[in-house]
Amino acid sequence: MMKKIYISGAITGTDDYMERFEAAEKALTEQGYIVINPAKINAQMPKETTYEEYMKVSMTLLDMADGIYMLKGWRESLGANREYGYALGKDKVIKYEDECCDCATESYPCKGSGFPSGRNFRKEVC
């Protein structure tokens, strides 16, 4: 089982991201994970920090984790999509906040251990 998990979800353009990330952090901590919460860390950055600088920090934090936890609505966030792609490329375990992984389509079914492309992604569903 992975130990460190990075939370990913929409931050830019949302008002409730701190609450959502904190709720996820609490739930994951209760499950025994060491949680990397980028919302808390980004809140300590200077207000002049650019989007790309935030993303560089986020990728460094993600590198420290064994897996990534995708919050509901992550597909609507450019940054979360970048983190998701990075996690796939680094063969990180991917967990989803909602049982149906917020991405149910004919191409990417919720259940199963991999995607139809034939590549066996490491994937977990809460």
C-alpha positions in Angstrom: 0.0 0.0 0.0 1.2 3.5 -0.8 2.0 5.8 2.1 2.2 9.3 0.7 -0.7 10.6 -1.4 -1.0 14.0 -3.2 -4.4 15.7 -3.5 -5.4 17.0 -6.9 -8.4 19.1 -7.8 -9.6 22.5 -9.1 -8.1 25.4 -7.2 -8.0 28.3 -9.8 -11.5 29.9 -10.1 -13.0 28.2 -7.1 -14.0 29.6 -3.8 -14.2 26.5 -1.7 -11.0 24.7 -2.6 -9.5 25.0 0.9 -12.5 23.3 2.4 -12.6 20.6 -0.2 -8.8 19.9 0.1 -9.0 19.9 3.9 -11.9 17.4 3.9 -10.0 15.1 1.6 -6.9 15.5 3.7 -8.8 14.5 6.9 -10.4 11.5 5.2 -7.1 10.2 3.8 -5.3 10.8 7.0 -7.9 8.7 8.8 -7.3 5.9 6.3 -3.6 5.9 7.2 -2.1 8.0 4.4 0.6 10.7 4.7 -1.1 13.5 2.8 0.4 16.2 0.7 -2.1 19.0 0.5 -1.0 21.5 -2.2 -3.7 23.9 -1.3 -2.1 24.5 2.1 1.3 24.8 0.7 0.3 27.1 -2.1 -1.4 29.4 0.5 2.1 30.1 1.9 3.5 31.2 -1.4 3.9 35.0 -2.2 0.8 36.5 -3.8 3.0 37.4 -6.8 3.5 33.7 -7.6 2.5 32.9 -11.2 0.4 30.0 -12.3 3.4 28.2 -13.8 5.4 28.7 -10.6 2.5 27.1 -8.7 2.5 24.2 -11.1 6.3 23.7 -10.8 5.8 23.4 -7.0 2.9 21.1 -7.5 4.9 18.7 -9.7 7.7 18.6 -7.2 5.2 17.8 -4.4 3.6 15.1 -6.6 7.1 13.6 -7.2 7.3 13.1 -3.4 4.1 11.0 -3.4 3.4 7.4 -4.1 0.0 8.2 -5.5 -2.5 10.9 -6.4 -6.1 11.5 -5.1 -8.3 13.1 -7.7 -11.1 15.2 -6.2 -14.5 15.4 -7.8 -14.5 17.8 -10.8 -10.8 17.4 -11.5 -11.5 17.0 -15.2 -12.6 20.7 -15.3 -9.3 21.9 -14.1 -6.3 22.4 -16.4 -3.9 22.1 -13.5 -5.4 18.9 -12.2 -5.4 17.4 -15.7 -1.7 18.2 -15.9 -1.1 16.5 -12.5 -3.1 13.5 -13.6 -1.1 13.1 -16.8 2.2 13.6 -14.9 1.1 10.9 -12.4 0.3 8.5 -15.2 3.7 9.1 -16.8 5.4 8.4 -13.5 3.3 5.3 -12.9 1.7 6.6 -9.7 -1.3 4.9 -8.1 -4.4 7.0 -8.9 -7.3 7.1 -6.5 -10.6 9.0 -7.1 -12.9 10.8 -4.6 -16.0 9.4 -6.2 -16.6 5.7 -6.9 -17.1 6.3 -10.6 -13.8 8.2 -10.9 -15.6 11.3 -12.3 -14.7 10.2 -15.8 -17.2 7.5 -16.8 -17.5 7.3 -20.5 -17.7 4.4 -23.0 -14.0 4.8 -23.6 -12.9 4.8 -19.9 -15.1 2.6 -17.8 -15.0 2.9 -14.0 -14.5 -0.6 -13.0 -11.4 -2.7 -13.9 -7.7 -2.5 -13.6 -6.8 -0.7 -16.8 -8.0 1.3 -19.8 -9.0 0.0 -23.2 -5.8 1.2 -24.8 -4.1 -1.9 -23.6 -1.8 -0.1 -21.3 -2.3 -1.2 -17.8 -2.4 1.9 -15.7 -2.2 1.5 -11.9 -5.5 2.6 -10.7 -7.5 2.3 -7.5 -11.1 3.3 -6.7 -12.0 4.4 -3.2 
